[in-house]
Amino acid sequence: MECLKCNGLMMVERHYTSITKRLYARCLNCGFWFDLVDVLRFFHRVVDNAYRGAKIRETL
């Protein structure tokens, strides 16, 4: 996976807390990161709205 900012290498990390388990992608070059669960939830809503024929009004 390539970084969105610097086109460096991104690594997937799993963080465990007492409440949730989260997946993050973090760039090894510049340190940029994002939450993969939020990204997948966003694309699921976009595809679901497009399938139903509704307007896509989701923001990431």
All heavy atoms as TSV, in Angstrom:
chain	resi	resn	atom	element	x	y	z
A	1	MET	N	N	0.846	-1.157	0.000
A	1	MET	CA	C	0.000	0.000	0.000
A	1	MET	C	C	0.901	1.233	0.000
A	1	MET	O	O	1.905	1.260	0.700
A	1	MET	CB	C	-0.876	-0.030	1.256
A	1	MET	CG	C	-1.833	1.113	1.351
A	1	MET	SD	S	-2.733	1.157	2.922
A	1	MET	CE	C	-3.755	-0.263	2.785
A	2	GLU	N	N	0.545	2.234	-0.790
A	2	GLU	CA	C	1.339	3.456	-0.875
A	2	GLU	C	C	0.705	4.570	-0.050
A	2	GLU	O	O	-0.514	4.690	0.031
A	2	GLU	CB	C	1.458	3.931	-2.317
A	2	GLU	CG	C	2.395	3.098	-3.154
A	2	GLU	CD	C	2.631	3.693	-4.524
A	2	GLU	OE1	O	2.089	4.771	-4.816
A	2	GLU	OE2	O	3.353	3.068	-5.304
A	3	CYS	N	N	1.554	5.413	0.517
A	3	CYS	CA	C	1.098	6.552	1.311
A	3	CYS	C	C	0.413	7.572	0.412
A	3	CYS	O	O	0.824	7.802	-0.729
A	3	CYS	CB	C	2.295	7.190	2.016
A	3	CYS	SG	S	1.867	8.635	2.997
A	4	LEU	N	N	-0.631	8.205	0.942
A	4	LEU	CA	C	-1.362	9.215	0.188
A	4	LEU	C	C	-0.612	10.536	0.116
A	4	LEU	O	O	-0.864	11.341	-0.770
A	4	LEU	CB	C	-2.735	9.439	0.831
A	4	LEU	CG	C	-3.620	8.199	0.940
A	4	LEU	CD1	C	-4.861	8.515	1.745
A	4	LEU	CD2	C	-3.981	7.682	-0.434
A	5	LYS	N	N	0.325	10.771	1.031
A	5	LYS	CA	C	1.053	12.033	1.069
A	5	LYS	C	C	2.388	11.966	0.342
A	5	LYS	O	O	2.701	12.821	-0.472
A	5	LYS	CB	C	1.300	12.455	2.523
A	5	LYS	CG	C	0.063	12.909	3.242
A	5	LYS	CD	C	0.381	13.210	4.674
A	5	LYS	CE	C	0.445	14.693	4.867
A	5	LYS	NZ	N	0.658	15.056	6.268
A	6	CYS	N	N	3.203	10.937	0.653
A	6	CYS	CA	C	4.575	10.922	0.141
A	6	CYS	C	C	4.879	9.731	-0.764
A	6	CYS	O	O	6.012	9.568	-1.193
A	6	CYS	CB	C	5.564	10.928	1.303
A	6	CYS	SG	S	5.606	9.386	2.228
A	7	ASN	N	N	3.884	8.889	-1.047
A	7	ASN	CA	C	4.037	7.664	-1.849
A	7	ASN	C	C	5.044	6.686	-1.245
A	7	ASN	O	O	5.634	5.885	-1.950
A	7	ASN	CB	C	4.436	7.994	-3.290
A	7	ASN	CG	C	3.338	8.709	-4.024
A	7	ASN	OD1	O	2.165	8.506	-3.734
A	7	ASN	ND2	N	3.700	9.564	-4.966
A	8	GLY	N	N	5.204	6.741	0.064
A	8	GLY	CA	C	6.055	5.789	0.766
A	8	GLY	C	C	5.292	4.511	1.082
A	8	GLY	O	O	4.137	4.335	0.715
A	9	LEU	N	N	5.929	3.618	1.814
A	9	LEU	CA	C	5.350	2.325	2.164
A	9	LEU	C	C	4.474	2.459	3.409
A	9	LEU	O	O	4.885	3.047	4.402
A	9	LEU	CB	C	6.458	1.315	2.432
A	9	LEU	CG	C	6.024	-0.097	2.788
A	9	LEU	CD1	C	5.332	-0.743	1.601
A	9	LEU	CD2	C	7.222	-0.914	3.202
A	10	MET	N	N	3.261	1.929	3.340
A	10	MET	CA	C	2.355	1.948	4.494
A	10	MET	C	C	2.274	0.557	5.100
A	10	MET	O	O	2.278	-0.439	4.388
A	10	MET	CB	C	0.967	2.428	4.088
A	10	MET	CG	C	0.987	3.859	3.621
A	10	MET	SD	S	-0.537	4.738	3.720
A	10	MET	CE	C	-0.823	4.912	5.425
A	11	MET	N	N	2.214	0.520	6.425
A	11	MET	CA	C	2.153	-0.735	7.148
A	11	MET	C	C	0.854	-0.780	7.951
A	11	MET	O	O	0.450	0.226	8.545
A	11	MET	CB	C	3.346	-0.828	8.103
A	11	MET	CG	C	3.369	-2.073	8.926
A	11	MET	SD	S	4.831	-2.169	9.974
A	11	MET	CE	C	4.506	-0.854	11.120
A	12	VAL	N	N	0.190	-1.913	7.955
A	12	VAL	CA	C	-1.050	-2.078	8.715
A	12	VAL	C	C	-0.682	-2.495	10.134
A	12	VAL	O	O	0.128	-3.392	10.344
A	12	VAL	CB	C	-1.960	-3.131	8.054
A	12	VAL	CG1	C	-3.183	-3.391	8.899
A	12	VAL	CG2	C	-2.345	-2.682	6.663
A	13	GLU	N	N	-1.279	-1.796	11.110
A	13	GLU	CA	C	-1.039	-2.091	12.521
A	13	GLU	C	C	-2.362	-2.386	13.200
A	13	GLU	O	O	-3.395	-1.828	12.840
A	13	GLU	CB	C	-0.396	-0.894	13.224
A	13	GLU	CG	C	0.931	-0.499	12.678
A	13	GLU	CD	C	1.487	0.728	13.361
A	13	GLU	OE1	O	0.695	1.463	13.998
A	13	GLU	OE2	O	2.685	0.963	13.257
A	14	ARG	N	N	-2.304	-3.238	14.190
A	14	ARG	CA	C	-3.488	-3.552	14.973
A	14	ARG	C	C	-3.259	-3.053	16.390
A	14	ARG	O	O	-2.256	-3.380	17.013
A	14	ARG	CB	C	-3.711	-5.057	14.981
A	14	ARG	CG	C	-5.064	-5.442	15.374
A	14	ARG	CD	C	-5.379	-6.890	15.189
A	14	ARG	NE	N	-4.310	-7.719	14.679
A	14	ARG	CZ	C	-4.358	-9.027	14.610
A	14	ARG	NH1	N	-5.413	-9.647	15.014
A	14	ARG	NH2	N	-3.357	-9.718	14.135
A	15	HIS	N	N	-4.170	-2.219	16.893
A	15	HIS	CA	C	-4.056	-1.675	18.243
A	15	HIS	C	C	-5.161	-2.264	19.098
A	15	HIS	O	O	-6.323	-2.246	18.717
A	15	HIS	CB	C	-4.179	-0.155	18.233
A	15	HIS	CG	C	-3.008	0.523	17.637
A	15	HIS	ND1	N	-1.993	1.046	18.384
A	15	HIS	CD2	C	-2.667	0.759	16.355
A	15	HIS	CE1	C	-1.091	1.584	17.602
A	15	HIS	NE2	N	-1.471	1.419	16.352
A	16	TYR	N	N	-4.773	-2.769	20.236
A	16	TYR	CA	C	-5.748	-3.320	21.172
A	16	TYR	C	C	-5.894	-2.369	22.353
A	16	TYR	O	O	-4.906	-1.918	22.926
A	16	TYR	CB	C	-5.294	-4.677	21.705
A	16	TYR	CG	C	-5.268	-5.753	20.666
A	16	TYR	CD1	C	-4.084	-6.163	20.079
A	16	TYR	CD2	C	-6.448	-6.365	20.268
A	16	TYR	CE1	C	-4.063	-7.156	19.130
A	16	TYR	CE2	C	-6.446	-7.363	19.313
A	16	TYR	CZ	C	-5.245	-7.757	18.758
A	16	TYR	OH	O	-5.235	-8.736	17.815
A	17	THR	N	N	-7.115	-2.032	22.681
A	17	THR	CA	C	-7.395	-1.278	23.898
A	17	THR	C	C	-8.372	-2.096	24.723
A	17	THR	O	O	-8.826	-3.161	24.294
A	17	THR	CB	C	-8.006	0.105	23.584
A	17	THR	OG1	O	-9.239	-0.081	22.898
A	17	THR	CG2	C	-7.076	0.933	22.714
A	18	SER	N	N	-8.724	-1.589	25.860
A	18	SER	CA	C	-9.650	-2.339	26.714
A	18	SER	C	C	-11.059	-2.372	26.123
A	18	SER	O	O	-11.849	-3.244	26.455
A	18	SER	CB	C	-9.690	-1.726	28.118
A	18	SER	OG	O	-10.106	-0.380	28.031
A	19	ILE	N	N	-11.370	-1.427	25.237
A	19	ILE	CA	C	-12.725	-1.348	24.691
A	19	ILE	C	C	-12.804	-1.901	23.272
A	19	ILE	O	O	-13.685	-2.682	22.950
A	19	ILE	CB	C	-13.221	0.113	24.713
A	19	ILE	CG1	C	-13.260	0.631	26.152
A	19	ILE	CG2	C	-14.593	0.231	24.075
A	19	ILE	CD1	C	-13.524	2.114	26.255
A	20	THR	N	N	-11.890	-1.502	22.395
A	20	THR	CA	C	-11.998	-1.859	20.986
A	20	THR	C	C	-10.684	-2.374	20.430
A	20	THR	O	O	-9.623	-2.188	21.021
A	20	THR	CB	C	-12.403	-0.637	20.143
A	20	THR	OG1	O	-11.397	0.351	20.280
A	20	THR	CG2	C	-13.748	-0.090	20.542
A	21	LYS	N	N	-10.788	-3.019	19.295
A	21	LYS	CA	C	-9.626	-3.404	18.497
A	21	LYS	C	C	-9.682	-2.570	17.232
A	21	LYS	O	O	-10.692	-2.559	16.544
A	21	LYS	CB	C	-9.672	-4.874	18.131
A	21	LYS	CG	C	-9.680	-5.813	19.280
A	21	LYS	CD	C	-9.835	-7.226	18.776
A	21	LYS	CE	C	-10.352	-8.101	19.883
A	21	LYS	NZ	N	-10.712	-9.415	19.421
A	22	ARG	N	N	-8.633	-1.841	16.911
A	22	ARG	CA	C	-8.628	-0.953	15.756
A	22	ARG	C	C	-7.519	-1.337	14.802
A	22	ARG	O	O	-6.461	-1.795	15.210
A	22	ARG	CB	C	-8.418	0.494	16.188
A	22	ARG	CG	C	-9.435	1.013	17.162
A	22	ARG	CD	C	-10.822	0.998	16.636
A	22	ARG	NE	N	-11.050	2.111	15.751
A	22	ARG	CZ	C	-12.222	2.450	15.295
A	22	ARG	NH1	N	-13.284	1.788	15.650
A	22	ARG	NH2	N	-12.356	3.464	14.483
A	23	LEU	N	N	-7.778	-1.128	13.505
A	23	LEU	CA	C	-6.777	-1.331	12.462
A	23	LEU	C	C	-6.371	0.024	11.901
A	23	LEU	O	O	-7.229	0.818	11.522
A	23	LEU	CB	C	-7.341	-2.190	11.332
A	23	LEU	CG	C	-7.476	-3.675	11.615
A	23	LEU	CD1	C	-8.203	-4.339	10.464
A	23	LEU	CD2	C	-6.127	-4.300	11.806
A	24	TYR	N	N	-5.087	0.279	11.866
A	24	TYR	CA	C	-4.557	1.515	11.328
A	24	TYR	C	C	-3.570	1.203	10.216
A	24	TYR	O	O	-2.920	0.163	10.230
A	24	TYR	CB	C	-3.811	2.318	12.406
A	24	TYR	CG	C	-4.668	2.790	13.533
A	24	TYR	CD1	C	-4.701	2.116	14.739
A	24	TYR	CD2	C	-5.456	3.922	13.382
A	24	TYR	CE1	C	-5.500	2.561	15.780
A	24	TYR	CE2	C	-6.260	4.365	14.420
A	24	TYR	CZ	C	-6.269	3.683	15.615
A	24	TYR	OH	O	-7.062	4.116	16.631
A	25	ALA	N	N	-3.475	2.098	9.259
A	25	ALA	CA	C	-2.411	2.035	8.261
A	25	ALA	C	C	-1.514	3.234	8.522
A	25	ALA	O	O	-1.985	4.367	8.604
A	25	ALA	CB	C	-2.978	2.093	6.858
A	26	ARG	N	N	-0.203	2.971	8.692
A	26	ARG	CA	C	0.745	4.038	9.018
A	26	ARG	C	C	1.897	4.008	8.028
A	26	ARG	O	O	2.412	2.957	7.676
A	26	ARG	CB	C	1.284	3.847	10.424
A	26	ARG	CG	C	2.193	4.957	10.887
A	26	ARG	CD	C	2.605	4.755	12.319
A	26	ARG	NE	N	3.322	3.524	12.541
A	26	ARG	CZ	C	4.648	3.404	12.464
A	26	ARG	NH1	N	5.384	4.439	12.162
A	26	ARG	NH2	N	5.215	2.243	12.695
A	27	CYS	N	N	2.280	5.206	7.561
A	27	CYS	CA	C	3.389	5.324	6.621
A	27	CYS	C	C	4.705	5.191	7.377
A	27	CYS	O	O	4.906	5.830	8.415
A	27	CYS	CB	C	3.332	6.666	5.900
A	27	CYS	SG	S	4.694	6.908	4.749
A	28	LEU	N	N	5.614	4.385	6.856
A	28	LEU	CA	C	6.915	4.216	7.485
A	28	LEU	C	C	7.846	5.382	7.181
A	28	LEU	O	O	8.824	5.590	7.883
A	28	LEU	CB	C	7.552	2.910	7.014
A	28	LEU	CG	C	6.788	1.643	7.376
A	28	LEU	CD1	C	7.445	0.439	6.741
A	28	LEU	CD2	C	6.694	1.482	8.868
A	29	ASN	N	N	7.532	6.157	6.148
A	29	ASN	CA	C	8.393	7.260	5.736
A	29	ASN	C	C	8.049	8.559	6.455
A	29	ASN	O	O	8.905	9.174	7.085
A	29	ASN	CB	C	8.293	7.439	4.215
A	29	ASN	CG	C	9.337	8.355	3.657
A	29	ASN	OD1	O	10.417	8.476	4.218
A	29	ASN	ND2	N	9.022	8.998	2.565
A	30	CYS	N	N	6.779	8.998	6.375
A	30	CYS	CA	C	6.414	10.315	6.923
A	30	CYS	C	C	5.557	10.234	8.182
A	30	CYS	O	O	5.313	11.246	8.823
A	30	CYS	CB	C	5.705	11.155	5.862
A	30	CYS	SG	S	4.061	10.560	5.427
A	31	GLY	N	N	5.050	9.059	8.546
A	31	GLY	CA	C	4.264	8.923	9.759
A	31	GLY	C	C	2.775	9.178	9.583
A	31	GLY	O	O	2.014	9.106	10.538
A	32	PHE	N	N	2.311	9.458	8.363
A	32	PHE	CA	C	0.893	9.672	8.106
A	32	PHE	C	C	0.131	8.388	8.409
A	32	PHE	O	O	0.591	7.295	8.116
A	32	PHE	CB	C	0.702	10.074	6.638
A	32	PHE	CG	C	-0.726	10.206	6.211
A	32	PHE	CD1	C	-1.478	11.282	6.621
A	32	PHE	CD2	C	-1.308	9.256	5.397
A	32	PHE	CE1	C	-2.801	11.410	6.227
A	32	PHE	CE2	C	-2.624	9.370	4.993
A	32	PHE	CZ	C	-3.364	10.450	5.418
A	33	TRP	N	N	-1.053	8.506	9.029
A	33	TRP	CA	C	-1.834	7.311	9.346
A	33	TRP	C	C	-3.320	7.594	9.170
A	33	TRP	O	O	-3.759	8.730	9.183
A	33	TRP	CB	C	-1.567	6.841	10.773
A	33	TRP	CG	C	-2.038	7.801	11.814
A	33	TRP	CD1	C	-1.354	8.872	12.306
A	33	TRP	CD2	C	-3.304	7.791	12.475
A	33	TRP	NE1	N	-2.123	9.529	13.227
A	33	TRP	CE2	C	-3.319	8.889	13.356
A	33	TRP	CE3	C	-4.424	6.976	12.400
A	33	TRP	CZ2	C	-4.415	9.172	14.152
A	33	TRP	CZ3	C	-5.506	7.268	13.202
A	33	TRP	CH2	C	-5.494	8.345	14.062
A	34	PHE	N	N	-4.089	6.525	8.991
A	34	PHE	CA	C	-5.545	6.621	8.976
A	34	PHE	C	C	-6.135	5.313	9.474
A	34	PHE	O	O	-5.495	4.280	9.467
A	34	PHE	CB	C	-6.110	7.013	7.605
A	34	PHE	CG	C	-5.772	6.068	6.490
A	34	PHE	CD1	C	-6.570	4.991	6.212
A	34	PHE	CD2	C	-4.652	6.290	5.709
A	34	PHE	CE1	C	-6.264	4.119	5.184
A	34	PHE	CE2	C	-4.341	5.431	4.679
A	34	PHE	CZ	C	-5.144	4.341	4.414
A	35	ASP	N	N	-7.381	5.417	9.919
A	35	ASP	CA	C	-8.092	4.285	10.500
A	35	ASP	C	C	-8.767	3.497	9.382
A	35	ASP	O	O	-9.619	4.030	8.671
A	35	ASP	CB	C	-9.117	4.806	11.502
A	35	ASP	CG	C	-9.788	3.706	12.290
A	35	ASP	OD1	O	-9.497	2.526	12.046
A	35	ASP	OD2	O	-10.603	4.036	13.155
A	36	LEU	N	N	-8.397	2.253	9.199
A	36	LEU	CA	C	-8.943	1.438	8.116
A	36	LEU	C	C	-10.410	1.100	8.329
A	36	LEU	O	O	-11.162	0.980	7.362
A	36	LEU	CB	C	-8.130	0.155	7.966
A	36	LEU	CG	C	-6.717	0.331	7.431
A	36	LEU	CD1	C	-5.978	-0.991	7.486
A	36	LEU	CD2	C	-6.734	0.857	6.024
A	37	VAL	N	N	-10.858	0.969	9.558
A	37	VAL	CA	C	-12.258	0.642	9.837
A	37	VAL	C	C	-13.160	1.781	9.375
A	37	VAL	O	O	-14.209	1.555	8.767
A	37	VAL	CB	C	-12.451	0.334	11.335
A	37	VAL	CG1	C	-13.914	0.124	11.661
A	37	VAL	CG2	C	-11.635	-0.875	11.727
A	38	ASP	N	N	-12.743	3.026	9.631
A	38	ASP	CA	C	-13.539	4.177	9.189
A	38	ASP	C	C	-13.598	4.256	7.672
A	38	ASP	O	O	-14.632	4.585	7.095
A	38	ASP	CB	C	-12.976	5.481	9.745
A	38	ASP	CG	C	-13.203	5.611	11.238
A	38	ASP	OD1	O	-14.102	4.922	11.763
A	38	ASP	OD2	O	-12.482	6.391	11.871
A	39	VAL	N	N	-12.499	3.946	6.999
A	39	VAL	CA	C	-12.464	3.984	5.532
A	39	VAL	C	C	-13.382	2.911	4.960
A	39	VAL	O	O	-14.159	3.161	4.032
A	39	VAL	CB	C	-11.023	3.824	5.015
A	39	VAL	CG1	C	-10.994	3.673	3.507
A	39	VAL	CG2	C	-10.171	4.999	5.443
A	40	LEU	N	N	-13.339	1.701	5.508
A	40	LEU	CA	C	-14.211	0.624	5.025
A	40	LEU	C	C	-15.680	0.937	5.286
A	40	LEU	O	O	-16.538	0.669	4.447
A	40	LEU	CB	C	-13.826	-0.694	5.696
A	40	LEU	CG	C	-12.499	-1.283	5.260
A	40	LEU	CD1	C	-12.177	-2.515	6.101
A	40	LEU	CD2	C	-12.521	-1.638	3.793
A	41	ARG	N	N	-15.994	1.525	6.433
A	41	ARG	CA	C	-17.371	1.910	6.745
A	41	ARG	C	C	-17.871	2.969	5.766
A	41	ARG	O	O	-19.009	2.916	5.301
A	41	ARG	CB	C	-17.435	2.439	8.178
A	41	ARG	CG	C	-18.824	2.630	8.702
A	41	ARG	CD	C	-18.824	3.077	10.156
A	41	ARG	NE	N	-18.164	2.089	11.002
A	41	ARG	CZ	C	-17.151	2.369	11.825
A	41	ARG	NH1	N	-16.673	3.586	11.922
A	41	ARG	NH2	N	-16.619	1.424	12.557
A	42	PHE	N	N	-17.012	3.929	5.422
A	42	PHE	CA	C	-17.360	4.967	4.460
A	42	PHE	C	C	-17.684	4.363	3.094
A	42	PHE	O	O	-18.718	4.649	2.499
A	42	PHE	CB	C	-16.209	5.965	4.346
A	42	PHE	CG	C	-16.312	6.883	3.170
A	42	PHE	CD1	C	-17.210	7.940	3.176
A	42	PHE	CD2	C	-15.525	6.696	2.051
A	42	PHE	CE1	C	-17.306	8.790	2.089
A	42	PHE	CE2	C	-15.612	7.535	0.966
A	42	PHE	CZ	C	-16.512	8.585	0.983
A	43	PHE	N	N	-16.805	3.493	2.578
A	43	PHE	CA	C	-17.049	2.904	1.258
A	43	PHE	C	C	-18.266	1.985	1.259
A	43	PHE	O	O	-18.970	1.887	0.262
A	43	PHE	CB	C	-15.806	2.180	0.748
A	43	PHE	CG	C	-14.769	3.114	0.226
A	43	PHE	CD1	C	-13.543	3.233	0.851
A	43	PHE	CD2	C	-15.017	3.897	-0.882
A	43	PHE	CE1	C	-12.581	4.109	0.376
A	43	PHE	CE2	C	-14.072	4.781	-1.368
A	43	PHE	CZ	C	-12.856	4.881	-0.733
A	44	HIS	N	N	-18.534	1.327	2.380
A	44	HIS	CA	C	-19.732	0.493	2.464
A	44	HIS	C	C	-20.995	1.353	2.336
A	44	HIS	O	O	-21.929	0.993	1.619
A	44	HIS	CB	C	-19.740	-0.270	3.782
A	44	HIS	CG	C	-20.988	-1.059	4.000
A	44	HIS	ND1	N	-21.266	-2.211	3.297
A	44	HIS	CD2	C	-22.039	-0.859	4.823
A	44	HIS	CE1	C	-22.440	-2.678	3.683
A	44	HIS	NE2	N	-22.923	-1.876	4.612
A	45	ARG	N	N	-21.015	2.516	3.008
A	45	ARG	CA	C	-22.172	3.411	2.900
A	45	ARG	C	C	-22.330	3.963	1.487
A	45	ARG	O	O	-23.450	4.083	0.991
A	45	ARG	CB	C	-22.022	4.576	3.878
A	45	ARG	CG	C	-22.329	4.190	5.287
A	45	ARG	CD	C	-22.405	5.425	6.144
A	45	ARG	NE	N	-21.672	5.175	7.377
A	45	ARG	CZ	C	-20.935	6.063	8.011
A	45	ARG	NH1	N	-20.805	7.265	7.555
A	45	ARG	NH2	N	-20.323	5.737	9.103
A	46	VAL	N	N	-21.218	4.303	0.839
A	46	VAL	CA	C	-21.281	4.841	-0.528
A	46	VAL	C	C	-21.843	3.793	-1.485
A	46	VAL	O	O	-22.736	4.066	-2.284
A	46	VAL	CB	C	-19.892	5.325	-0.987
A	46	VAL	CG1	C	-19.880	5.615	-2.475
A	46	VAL	CG2	C	-19.475	6.555	-0.205
A	47	VAL	N	N	-21.340	2.574	-1.397
A	47	VAL	CA	C	-21.810	1.500	-2.285
A	47	VAL	C	C	-23.261	1.159	-1.987
A	47	VAL	O	O	-24.056	0.946	-2.903
A	47	VAL	CB	C	-20.894	0.258	-2.149
A	47	VAL	CG1	C	-21.493	-0.939	-2.853
A	47	VAL	CG2	C	-19.522	0.565	-2.693
A	48	ASP	N	N	-23.639	1.136	-0.712
A	48	ASP	CA	C	-25.020	0.834	-0.341
A	48	ASP	C	C	-25.981	1.902	-0.870
A	48	ASP	O	O	-27.046	1.577	-1.403
A	48	ASP	CB	C	-25.128	0.720	1.180
A	48	ASP	CG	C	-26.461	0.167	1.621
A	48	ASP	OD1	O	-26.980	-0.731	0.936
A	48	ASP	OD2	O	-26.977	0.647	2.649
A	49	ASN	N	N	-25.614	3.171	-0.746
A	49	ASN	CA	C	-26.467	4.247	-1.267
A	49	ASN	C	C	-26.554	4.200	-2.789
A	49	ASN	O	O	-27.628	4.445	-3.359
A	49	ASN	CB	C	-25.950	5.611	-0.827
A	49	ASN	CG	C	-26.276	5.901	0.609
A	49	ASN	OD1	O	-27.147	5.288	1.198
A	49	ASN	ND2	N	-25.548	6.834	1.194
A	50	ALA	N	N	-25.470	3.910	-3.447
A	50	ALA	CA	C	-25.485	3.827	-4.911
A	50	ALA	C	C	-26.354	2.651	-5.376
A	50	ALA	O	O	-27.066	2.757	-6.369
A	50	ALA	CB	C	-24.070	3.677	-5.442
A	51	TYR	N	N	-26.310	1.542	-4.654
A	51	TYR	CA	C	-27.113	0.368	-5.006
A	51	TYR	C	C	-28.605	0.672	-4.863
A	51	TYR	O	O	-29.411	0.248	-5.685
A	51	TYR	CB	C	-26.720	-0.806	-4.116
A	51	TYR	CG	C	-27.523	-2.050	-4.372
A	51	TYR	CD1	C	-27.309	-2.808	-5.518
A	51	TYR	CD2	C	-28.501	-2.465	-3.479
A	51	TYR	CE1	C	-28.054	-3.945	-5.763
A	51	TYR	CE2	C	-29.250	-3.591	-3.718
A	51	TYR	CZ	C	-29.018	-4.330	-4.859
A	51	TYR	OH	O	-29.759	-5.450	-5.093
A	52	ARG	N	N	-28.970	1.424	-3.810
A	52	ARG	CA	C	-30.372	1.768	-3.596
A	52	ARG	C	C	-30.833	2.910	-4.484
A	52	ARG	O	O	-32.015	3.218	-4.526
A	52	ARG	CB	C	-30.602	2.149	-2.130
A	52	ARG	CG	C	-30.525	0.949	-1.213
A	52	ARG	CD	C	-30.903	1.312	0.198
A	52	ARG	NE	N	-29.804	2.067	0.795
A	52	ARG	CZ	C	-29.967	3.092	1.613
A	52	ARG	NH1	N	-31.153	3.499	1.949
A	52	ARG	NH2	N	-28.925	3.713	2.124
A	53	GLY	N	N	-29.923	3.559	-5.165
A	53	GLY	CA	C	-30.283	4.662	-6.040
A	53	GLY	C	C	-30.400	5.990	-5.334
A	53	GLY	O	O	-30.879	6.964	-5.896
A	54	ALA	N	N	-29.963	6.051	-4.091
A	54	ALA	CA	C	-30.031	7.293	-3.323
A	54	ALA	C	C	-28.831	8.169	-3.671
A	54	ALA	O	O	-27.829	7.706	-4.206
A	54	ALA	CB	C	-30.026	6.989	-1.825
A	55	LYS	N	N	-28.960	9.454	-3.352
A	55	LYS	CA	C	-27.832	10.353	-3.563
A	55	LYS	C	C	-26.742	10.026	-2.542
A	55	LYS	O	O	-27.013	9.686	-1.398
A	55	LYS	CB	C	-28.255	11.806	-3.390
A	55	LYS	CG	C	-29.098	12.304	-4.515
A	55	LYS	CD	C	-29.355	13.792	-4.352
A	55	LYS	CE	C	-30.160	14.303	-5.524
A	55	LYS	NZ	N	-30.454	15.733	-5.377
A	56	ILE	N	N	-25.512	10.142	-2.974
A	56	ILE	CA	C	-24.382	9.859	-2.094
A	56	ILE	C	C	-24.034	11.126	-1.332
A	56	ILE	O	O	-23.582	12.103	-1.903
A	56	ILE	CB	C	-23.182	9.335	-2.906
A	56	ILE	CG1	C	-23.565	8.055	-3.624
A	56	ILE	CG2	C	-21.988	9.130	-2.008
A	56	ILE	CD1	C	-22.548	7.563	-4.603
A	57	ARG	N	N	-24.303	11.103	-0.040
A	57	ARG	CA	C	-24.059	12.281	0.801
A	57	ARG	C	C	-23.139	11.930	1.956
A	57	ARG	O	O	-23.292	12.430	3.060
A	57	ARG	CB	C	-25.365	12.815	1.353
A	57	ARG	CG	C	-26.285	13.278	0.268
A	57	ARG	CD	C	-27.566	13.788	0.824
A	57	ARG	NE	N	-28.444	14.116	-0.307
A	57	ARG	CZ	C	-29.344	15.054	-0.258
A	57	ARG	NH1	N	-29.514	15.747	0.821
A	57	ARG	NH2	N	-30.091	15.290	-1.311
A	58	GLU	N	N	-22.206	11.071	1.724
A	58	GLU	CA	C	-21.284	10.654	2.780
A	58	GLU	C	C	-19.987	11.430	2.667
A	58	GLU	O	O	-19.520	11.745	1.593
A	58	GLU	CB	C	-20.983	9.157	2.640
A	58	GLU	CG	C	-22.190	8.267	2.736
A	58	GLU	CD	C	-22.850	8.317	4.100
A	58	GLU	OE1	O	-22.161	8.549	5.098
A	58	GLU	OE2	O	-24.077	8.167	4.152
A	59	THR	N	N	-19.409	11.740	3.803
A	59	THR	CA	C	-18.092	12.374	3.846
A	59	THR	C	C	-17.191	11.538	4.721
A	59	THR	O	O	-17.644	10.896	5.678
A	59	THR	CB	C	-18.167	13.803	4.403
A	59	THR	OG1	O	-18.740	13.763	5.700
A	59	THR	CG2	C	-18.988	14.702	3.500
A	60	LEU	N	N	-15.935	11.548	4.402
A	60	LEU	CA	C	-14.955	10.762	5.156
A	60	LEU	C	C	-14.353	11.596	6.244
A	60	LEU	O	O	-14.069	12.726	6.113
A	60	LEU	CB	C	-13.857	10.271	4.221
A	60	LEU	CG	C	-12.805	9.360	4.812
A	60	LEU	CD1	C	-13.438	8.111	5.379
A	60	LEU	CD2	C	-11.781	9.014	3.771
